[in-house]
Amino acid sequence: QQYRAEIMDRLLKRCRIKSRLFRECLAEFFGVYILILFGCGSVAQVTTSQNTKGEYPSINLGFALGTTFGVYVPKGVSGAHLNPAVSLTLCVLGRFSWTRLPFYVWSQLFGAFLAAATIYHIPGIFSTYPADYLSLWGGVVDQIIGTAALLVCVLALGDPHNTPAPPGLEPVLVGAAVLVIGISMGSNSGYAINPARDFGPRLFSYIAGWGDEVNTVQYYYNIKKFAFYFNIFVNVIYSCDTKLNFQQSLLQSSVMLIYCSRNISDYDQC
């Protein structure tokens, strides 16, 4: 077991992102991706369902909650600008580096672009069974994106190295995460982002007499199992890499603090 732990540590060290700027840009990318995924996803759900699965207030709620979780995800790394106008304003006020501005802006734009591409694929055809027109590949993407979005939000809310949620608010915010996933992606397949929520009722349906059909409709149960295990793998890597990068940043800060304490004349530069 110790040998496995050593191998994992070596792999994580190789995966560590050394560049602080790259970490910040990656954080901005994911923050904007979450914002647009939830916000524009709610617009797509309302539009493609012709207001039968959402109305204008749900669009506002989707963007509001999308902004909330879009801020939580990168705040401890990049400050969560999520908006080129915010980055530019901070530069003008002298609170942000001009040299970092283009990198932040391109990261934000790319995050929005990729989120739009994701939304285009998922709700292109539309409850937890798949909608009639949802393809097999569309179901895979839908379940991976929905479950990953929930896990990323939960990890961000509970990450002590990022900007954790205030004590006592965690249940409310996790519930809000589920709400915004339903608002933005629920019409595809009922957003079965919890294996217990999906398998328990499915098992009861089987025992109650619905037969094998509850597990064979477009092979959807297998899709959900695949998405579940795939997301565990991805989020374990995300969690370990976040911890490793935080430890490296903490080490660099400690070295700088020691340097400043030994060089009082250079204190202003530190």
Residue, then its C-alpha position, 0 to 999 in steps of 0.5 A: q500500500q505504501y508503494r502504491a502511495e509513492i507511485m501516486d505521489r510521483l505521478l501527481k508531482r509530474c502532473r503539477i502545474k508549475s506556472r502560476l499564470f497557467r493555473e490562474c488562466l485554467a481557473e478562469f477557464f473553468g469558472v467561465y465554463i461553469l457560468i456559461l454551461f448553467g446560464c446558457g444551458s437554462v436558455a437552451q432548455v427553455t427555448t428547445s422545449q418551447n417553454t414547457k420545461g422552463e420559463y424566463p425566470s428560470i433563465n435568470l435563476g440559471f445565470a444567477l446560480g451559474t455565476t455563484f458556482g462560477v465564482y466559487v470554483p476559481k476564486g482561490v486561484s485567480g480571484a474569479h474575474l469571469n469577465p474581460a470587463v472586470s479584468l480590464t477595470l482592475c488593470v485601469l485601477g492598478r489592481f491587476s497586471w496588464t501583462r496578465l490581461p490578455f491571458y485572462v481574457w483569452s481563457q475567459l473567451f475559450g471557456a465560454f466558447l467550449a461551454a457553448a459547444t457543450i450546450y449545442h451538443i447536449p440539448g440539441i435533442f431532447s426525463t430519469y429515462p432518456a428523452d425520445y430523441l436523445s442519442l446514445w452518445g448524447g446520453v453519455v455526454d449528458q451524464i458525464i457533464g451533469t455529474a461532473a458539474l455537481l462534483v466540481c461544485v461540491l469539491a469547490l465548496g468544501d476545498p479549504h485551500n480554495t474559498p470554502a463555503p461559510p459554515g452551515l451554508e454547505p447544504v444550501l449551496v449543494g442544493a442550489a448546485v442540484l437546482v441549477i443543473g436541473i434548470s440547465m440540463g434536466s430536460n435531457s434525461g432527468y439529471a440522474i446525477n446521483p447513482a443512489r437516486d437512480f438505481g434505488p427507484r430503478l430496482f423497485s421498478y424492476i421488482a414491482g413488475w416492469g421487468d428488464e425494460v427499466n435497465t435496457v431502455q437505450y442501454y441508459y443504465n449502462i451509460k449512467k454507470f460509465a459516467f459515474y465511474f469516469n467522473i470519480f476518476v476525473n475528480v480524484i485527479y482534480s482533488c489530488d492535483t489541487k492539493l498538490n498545487f496548493q502545497q507547492s504554492l504554500l512552500q513558495s510563500s514560506v520561502m519568500l517569507i524566510y527571505c524577507s525576514r532575513n533581508i529586512s532592506d528588501y522588505d518593501q519588494c516582498 
